[in-house]
Amino acid sequence: MIGAGIAGLTAAYSLAENTPDCKNKIHVYEKESLPCMFSSSRNAAIFRTYESDPTLSILVKNSYRQLLKIEKTSGQLMDRRGLLIDPLELDYYEDSFINQYPDLSEIKSNLKQMNFNDGYFFNGIMVKENGVIDIHAYQNFLLKYLSKRGIVFHYNTCIDDIEIQSDKIIRIHDANGFGINLSENDMVVNAAGSWAMDLISKARVKTPPVMTFKRHLFFLRSKTEHQFSNINLPVLWDEKRDVYIRYESNGFLATHCDQRETFAGDYSSDEKEVDRFLKSILSVFPFLKDHHISRYWACLRTFSLDQIPVVGFDPFIKNLFWVAGLGGRGMTISPGLIPEIQKLTLTQGLNHVKQPNPYSPIRFY
Ligand SMILES: Cc1cc2nc3c(=O)[nH]c(=O)nc-3n(C[C@H](O)[C@H](O)[C@H](O)COP(=O)(O)OP(=O)(O)OC[C@H]3O[C@@H](n4cnc5c(N)ncnc54)[C@H](O)[C@@H]3O)c2cc1C
């Protein structure tokens, strides 16, 4: 596994669950000294099951079912405060999919208007059992499970090069030139987030297109203490004007959903976004005028060309499996990817992909 963000942890969990004796058989290589140092801990952590894209729509609903299953062991992982969203497009799969499973009834949306002070109101649809995932609790659950199952983590190990022979990776090298030999049945999982494409293109082979875009998040503090502290506010998302906010201890986490293409690892924040953000957010949520920005940061979202995650065997390198391009939904979809990864690795083994699935990298060729 290359990368210990949410994609790498999910892939390791999926494989470990399917492998009775996995002790010392799964190795996770992470260039940092800890897991989830980048996008997987600097995001807004919103768990959202309302999606207009058919593939994502089904994936996020399956993800909710999977989260319910995990929570039976881990304890509650989501603050179910609800999501009140004014969507850009309808989720046409909502009814047909949800009606098949009684445990999904709570993620069926209803029209709702929310009234604030000063006559301000927000119209949208409410999805009750959405909210904010506790990303640290979720990561801890995955890490604990993996360490109990004997999965080996190699921190401070940047995989710098992969060596290919006869369409198979035979060796990977870390940045110090140390080589790790692969045996006949080993596979490599590319879960390197925004670095995923660079990692493979270094070996001069074709790669599925996964591109990196920067987005800023802002934390707004109230000048008038505890204005909203006794209100159970859902996440508020105006998709038509592309802004969302969520309440958090006397402040709001917010973004104007900026999106600028950049290169892997570029986490520098851009001062120019502050004005754009303020203009945008105050036009939609005027009650935030007495808040100030206490801090802001940039984070990366990595998308494939069709914005669907890239999960499956590489069409050109037989023992390379992709879990990348999780885009702006990585925290929400990662539980839903567990059965997908298990299905793909079990049914296809190290063989070439003959039957593309919606996530398969082969769709780009
Ligand atoms: C502003 C913002 C808000 C977001 N909000 C939400 C949200 O509300 N809800 C939601 O569901 N999703 C959200 N997301 C999306 C989510 O954060 C991402 O989809 C997810 O974190 C991607 O995880 P990843 O594991 O693919 O990437 P990363 O977290 O970047 O992990 C990749 C890992 O690979 C390691 N790595 C890279 N190259 C190498 C190498 N060569 N050798 C060893 N290790 C390597 C890196 O160090 C890193 O740890 C948001 C994203 C952004 C930017």
The ligand as an SDF file (V2000), in Angstrom:
LIG
                    3D

 53 58  0  0  0  0  0  0  0  0999 V2000
  -11.2030   21.5600    1.3490 C   0  0  0  0  0  0  0  0  0  0  0  0
  -11.5930   20.1300    1.3080 C   0  0  0  0  0  0  0  0  0  0  0  0
  -12.7230   19.7290    1.9760 C   0  0  0  0  0  0  0  0  0  0  0  0
  -13.1220   18.3990    1.9340 C   0  0  0  0  0  0  0  0  0  0  0  0
  -14.2190   18.0520    2.6090 N   0  0  0  0  0  0  0  0  0  0  0  0
  -14.6710   16.7930    2.5390 C   0  0  0  0  0  0  0  0  0  0  0  0
  -15.8680   16.4650    3.1980 C   0  0  0  0  0  0  0  0  0  0  0  0
  -16.4860   17.3170    3.8290 O   0  0  0  0  0  0  0  0  0  0  0  0
  -16.3060   15.1920    3.1320 N   0  0  0  0  0  0  0  0  0  0  0  0
  -15.6370   14.2270    2.4110 C   0  0  0  0  0  0  0  0  0  0  0  0
  -16.1170   13.1060    2.3390 O   0  0  0  0  0  0  0  0  0  0  0  0
  -14.4730   14.5150    1.7970 N   0  0  0  0  0  0  0  0  0  0  0  0
  -13.9860   15.7770    1.8330 C   0  0  0  0  0  0  0  0  0  0  0  0
  -12.8360   16.1110    1.1930 N   0  0  0  0  0  0  0  0  0  0  0  0
  -12.1410   15.0770    0.3920 C   0  0  0  0  0  0  0  0  0  0  0  0
  -11.2270   14.1690    1.2010 C   0  0  0  0  0  0  0  0  0  0  0  0
  -10.4750   14.9310    2.1030 O   0  0  0  0  0  0  0  0  0  0  0  0
  -10.2920   13.4200    0.2420 C   0  0  0  0  0  0  0  0  0  0  0  0
  -11.0460   12.7790   -0.7620 O   0  0  0  0  0  0  0  0  0  0  0  0
   -9.4660   12.3420    0.9350 C   0  0  0  0  0  0  0  0  0  0  0  0
   -8.8510   12.8310    2.0900 O   0  0  0  0  0  0  0  0  0  0  0  0
   -8.4050   11.7840   -0.0130 C   0  0  0  0  0  0  0  0  0  0  0  0
   -7.6780   10.7960    0.6850 O   0  0  0  0  0  0  0  0  0  0  0  0
   -6.4060   10.0810    0.0730 P   0  0  0  0  0  0  0  0  0  0  0  0
   -6.0050    9.0190    1.0280 O   0  0  0  0  0  0  0  0  0  0  0  0
   -6.6700    9.7120   -1.3450 O   0  0  0  0  0  0  0  0  0  0  0  0
   -5.2920   11.2250   -0.0080 O   0  0  0  0  0  0  0  0  0  0  0  0
   -4.3070   11.7970    1.1420 P   0  0  0  0  0  0  0  0  0  0  0  0
   -5.0320   12.0500    2.3880 O   0  0  0  0  0  0  0  0  0  0  0  0
   -3.5690   12.9300    0.5300 O   0  0  0  0  0  0  0  0  0  0  0  0
   -3.3180   10.5940    1.4040 O   0  0  0  0  0  0  0  0  0  0  0  0
   -2.2850   10.2380    0.5190 C   0  0  0  0  0  0  0  0  0  0  0  0
   -1.1250    9.7490    1.3580 C   0  0  0  0  0  0  0  0  0  0  0  0
   -0.1460    9.1820    0.5160 O   0  0  0  0  0  0  0  0  0  0  0  0
    1.1380    9.5460    1.0140 C   0  0  0  0  0  0  0  0  0  0  0  0
    2.0670    9.4350   -0.1090 N   0  0  0  0  0  0  0  0  0  0  0  0
    2.0120   10.0960   -1.2810 C   0  0  0  0  0  0  0  0  0  0  0  0
    3.0080    9.7340   -2.0870 N   0  0  0  0  0  0  0  0  0  0  0  0
    3.7270    8.8170   -1.3940 C   0  0  0  0  0  0  0  0  0  0  0  0
    4.9010    8.0600   -1.7060 C   0  0  0  0  0  0  0  0  0  0  0  0
    5.5120    8.2030   -2.8870 N   0  0  0  0  0  0  0  0  0  0  0  0
    5.3920    7.2020   -0.7820 N   0  0  0  0  0  0  0  0  0  0  0  0
    4.7600    7.0530    0.4270 C   0  0  0  0  0  0  0  0  0  0  0  0
    3.6590    7.7530    0.7580 N   0  0  0  0  0  0  0  0  0  0  0  0
    3.1490    8.6050   -0.1390 C   0  0  0  0  0  0  0  0  0  0  0  0
    0.9250   10.9770    1.4910 C   0  0  0  0  0  0  0  0  0  0  0  0
    1.9240   11.3870    2.3910 O   0  0  0  0  0  0  0  0  0  0  0  0
   -0.4390   10.8790    2.1200 C   0  0  0  0  0  0  0  0  0  0  0  0
   -0.3890   10.5310    3.4820 O   0  0  0  0  0  0  0  0  0  0  0  0
  -12.3770   17.4240    1.2080 C   0  0  0  0  0  0  0  0  0  0  0  0
  -11.2120   17.8270    0.5620 C   0  0  0  0  0  0  0  0  0  0  0  0
  -10.8330   19.1570    0.5960 C   0  0  0  0  0  0  0  0  0  0  0  0
   -9.6210   19.5700   -0.1170 C   0  0  0  0  0  0  0  0  0  0  0  0
  1  2  1  0
  2  3  1  0
  2 52  2  0
  3  4  2  0
  4  5  1  0
  4 50  1  0
  5  6  2  0
  6  7  1  0
  6 13  1  0
  7  8  2  0
  7  9  1  0
  9 10  1  0
 10 11  2  0
 10 12  1  0
 12 13  2  0
 13 14  1  0
 14 15  1  0
 14 50  1  0
 15 16  1  0
 16 17  1  0
 16 18  1  0
 18 19  1  0
 18 20  1  0
 20 21  1  0
 20 22  1  0
 22 23  1  0
 23 24  1  0
 24 25  2  0
 24 26  1  0
 24 27  1  0
 27 28  1  0
 28 29  2  0
 28 30  1  0
 28 31  1  0
 31 32  1  0
 32 33  1  0
 33 34  1  0
 33 48  1  0
 34 35  1  0
 35 36  1  0
 35 46  1  0
 36 37  1  0
 36 45  1  0
 37 38  2  0
 38 39  1  0
 39 40  1  0
 39 45  2  0
 40 41  1  0
 40 42  2  0
 42 43  1  0
 43 44  2  0
 44 45  1  0
 46 47  1  0
 46 48  1  0
 48 49  1  0
 50 51  2  0
 51 52  1  0
 52 53  1  0
M  END
$$$$
